[in-house]
């Protein structure tokens, strides 16, 4: 029987512990590795979104799909809280997003995606802990997705992260994306403990991570700690998202609003 996990800041129940969820994701990756991409320029862009909270026919989706599919962005990140908890909402979200998005899409699991069972998310979108690369004519960039639906990595995922980052020198840039915030943003829930935050911020700095993208708080936030930039996108359900511009010598990020 699966154990239940409840974080100490009343973030929400989950029916599988973070280590069990990581083990599911790790096993999934062995047979369904994340799609690696090749692009024809050393400069490219991607779209970062979070907090869809889908539960019915959402008025913003046609506008979003039109923008995504007409843009020059190479892929999109959907950074957790895809649906609003219930399984029937997950069915709608999976169908709408699969049909509507015509570019490669990379998902992570948020707290709302776990309220009625990790398997509801996992059976539709699969792994929430994985890495992939984007290869350009002269470089290769590393992307890492982390599962933080209960605001912790757990031992297994943390050790996996360290292993992936051990090869950081092979890549031009390293970008991490996940749902929960690594820095406090005024919420009473969904923030890592101070002890885990210190460990992770130190690891990201040591391994020269360029950018960490999160969601969850529904508040835009942008700060640099040591050499690492941490950005939080506000909710796409309210029309907010981000554009990451990957350049030859730097990674840029801009907050945008659907028009």
Residue pairs with C-beta under 8 A, 6 or more apart in sequence:
2 15
2 16
2 17
2 20
3 16
3 17
3 20
4 13
4 14
4 15
4 17
5 13
5 14
5 16
5 17
5 18
5 150
6 12
6 13
6 14
7 150
7 151
7 152
7 189
8 193
9 151
9 188
9 189
9 190
9 191
10 188
10 189
11 111
11 150
11 151
11 189
11 190
12 111
12 112
12 114
12 115
12 150
12 189
13 115
14 21
14 114
14 115
14 118
14 149
14 150
15 114
15 117
15 118
15 119
16 24
16 118
16 119
17 154
18 147
18 150
18 152
18 153
18 154
18 156
18 157
19 154
19 155
19 156
19 157
20 118
21 109
21 118
21 122
21 128
21 129
21 147
21 149
22 129
22 147
22 154
22 156
22 157
22 160
23 156
24 118
24 122
24 127
25 122
25 126
25 127
25 128
25 129
25 130
25 147
26 127
26 129
26 156
26 160
28 122
28 126
28 127
29 127
29 129
29 130
32 126
32 127
33 130
33 132
34 106
34 127
34 130
34 131
34 132
34 145
35 104
35 132
36 132
36 133
36 134
36 135
37 74
37 75
37 104
37 132
37 133
37 134
37 135
38 134
38 135
38 136
39 74
39 134
39 135
39 136
40 136
40 137
41 136
41 137
42 136
42 137
42 138
42 139
42 248
43 136
43 245
43 246
43 247
43 248
44 73
44 74
44 134
44 136
44 246
45 71
45 72
45 73
45 74
45 243
45 244
45 245
45 246
46 73
46 74
46 75
46 76
46 77
46 243
46 244
46 246
47 68
47 71
47 73
47 75
47 76
47 77
47 241
47 242
47 243
47 244
48 76
48 77
48 79
48 177
48 213
48 231
48 233
48 241
48 242
48 243
48 244
48 253
49 64
49 76
49 77
49 78
49 79
49 215
49 233
49 236
49 241
49 242
50 78
50 79
50 80
50 81
50 110
50 179
50 214
50 215
50 216
50 233
50 235
50 236
51 79
51 80
51 81
51 110
51 215
51 216
51 218
51 233
51 234
51 235
51 236
51 237
52 58
52 78
52 81
52 82
52 83
52 93
52 97
52 235
52 236
52 237
53 81
53 83
53 84
53 112
53 235
53 237
54 61
54 82
54 83
54 84
54 89
54 92
54 93
54 96
54 97
54 237
55 83
55 84
55 86
55 89
55 92
56 89
56 92
58 96
58 237
60 236
60 237
60 239
60 258
61 96
61 100
62 100
63 258
64 100
64 236
64 258
65 100
65 101
67 258
68 76
68 100
68 101
68 102
68 103
69 101
69 102
69 103
73 103
73 243
74 103
74 104
74 134
75 103
75 104
75 105
75 106
76 101
76 103
76 104
76 105
76 106
77 105
77 106
77 107
77 108
77 177
77 213
78 97
78 105
78 106
78 107
78 108
79 108
79 110
79 177
79 178
79 179
79 213
79 214
79 215
79 233
80 107
80 108
80 109
80 110
80 111
80 112
80 113
80 148
80 149
80 178
80 179
80 180
80 215
80 216
81 110
81 111
81 112
81 113
81 179
81 215
81 216
82 90
82 93
82 97
82 107
82 109
82 110
82 112
82 113
82 121
82 125
83 89
83 90
83 92
83 93
83 112
83 113
84 112
85 112
85 113
85 115
85 116
86 116
87 116
87 117
87 120
90 113
90 120
90 121
90 124
91 124
94 124
94 125
97 105
106 132
106 143
106 145
106 177
107 125
107 128
107 145
108 128
108 145
108 146
108 147
108 148
108 177
108 178
108 179
109 118
109 121
109 122
109 125
109 128
109 147
109 149
109 179
110 149
110 179
110 180
110 215
110 216
111 149
111 150
111 151
111 179
111 180
111 189
111 190
111 216
113 120
113 121
113 149
114 121
114 149
114 150
118 149
121 128
122 128
127 145
128 145
128 146
128 147
128 149
129 145
129 146
129 147
129 157
129 160
130 144
130 145
131 142
131 143
131 144
131 145
131 164
132 143
133 140
133 141
133 142
133 143
133 171
134 140
134 141
134 143
134 246
135 141
136 172
139 171
139 172
139 173
140 170
140 171
140 172
141 171
141 172
141 173
141 174
141 175
141 246
142 164
142 167
142 168
142 170
142 171
142 173
142 174
142 175
143 174
143 175
143 176
143 177
144 161
144 164
144 165
144 174
144 175
144 176
144 177
145 176
145 177
145 178
146 153
146 157
146 161
146 176
146 177
146 178
147 153
147 157
147 178
147 179
148 178
148 179
148 180
148 192
149 179
149 180
151 180
151 189
151 190
151 191
151 192
151 193
152 192
152 193
152 196
153 161
153 196
153 200
158 199
161 203
162 203
165 174
165 203
165 207
165 209
168 174
168 207
168 208
168 209
173 210
173 211
173 246
173 251
174 207
174 208
174 209
174 210
175 209
175 210
175 211
175 212
175 213
175 244
175 251
176 204
176 209
176 211
176 212
176 213
177 212
177 213
177 214
178 212
178 213
178 214
179 214
179 215
179 216
180 190
180 191
180 192
180 214
180 216
181 187
181 190
181 191
181 192
181 214
181 216
181 217
181 221
181 232
182 192
182 197
182 200
182 201
182 212
182 214
182 230
183 191
183 197
183 221
183 223
183 225
183 230
184 191
185 191
185 217
185 219
185 221
185 232
186 217
186 219
187 216
187 217
190 216
190 217
191 197
192 200
201 225
201 226
201 228
204 212
204 228
205 225
205 226
205 227
205 228
208 227
209 228
210 228
210 229
210 251
211 228
211 229
211 230
211 231
211 244
211 251
211 253
212 228
212 229
212 230
212 231
213 231
213 232
213 233
213 242
213 244
213 253
214 230
214 231
214 232
214 233
215 232
215 233
215 235
216 232
217 232
217 234
218 234
218 235
218 238
219 232
219 234
220 231
220 232
220 233
220 234
220 240
220 255
221 230
221 231
221 232
222 229
222 230
222 231
222 232
222 253
222 255
223 229
223 230
224 230
229 251
229 253
231 242
231 253
231 255
233 240
233 241
233 242
233 255
234 240
234 255
239 257
239 258
240 255
240 256
240 257
240 258
241 255
241 256
241 257
241 258
242 253
242 254
242 255
242 256
243 253
243 254
243 256
244 251
244 252
244 253
245 251
245 252
245 253
245 254
246 252
